[in-house]
């Protein structure tokens, strides 16, 4: 998956936040929806300009960020 075909950063769109190409839907918004329990199908139903491939690109983008060390682990309390 070449996420660069689906995710762009343009200073004139969402202040340069990474977003799905051709939309104003940011990567962090998609991640937020998933964190709230939205399914892929619910996202696609509510945002018809998105595709399955554009959602896959979000994960590929995040994976590359993790590999490059751009994301870091928050302090997590140990299970008690």
C-alpha angles and dihedrals in degrees: 000000000000101000091186087076090061109027125061138172115215121171089216093056119065089338091290098307112153106265141171108275113260093016140077091233110121127214090238090054091055091048090049092053091050091048088054090056101261114153124227089251093052090052092049091047092051097041106039093179089067123086135199088255093053089054090049087051090058090059092044090051092050091047091054090048090053091048091051092049092243092131122053136199116260118224106274120198114235118251108267 
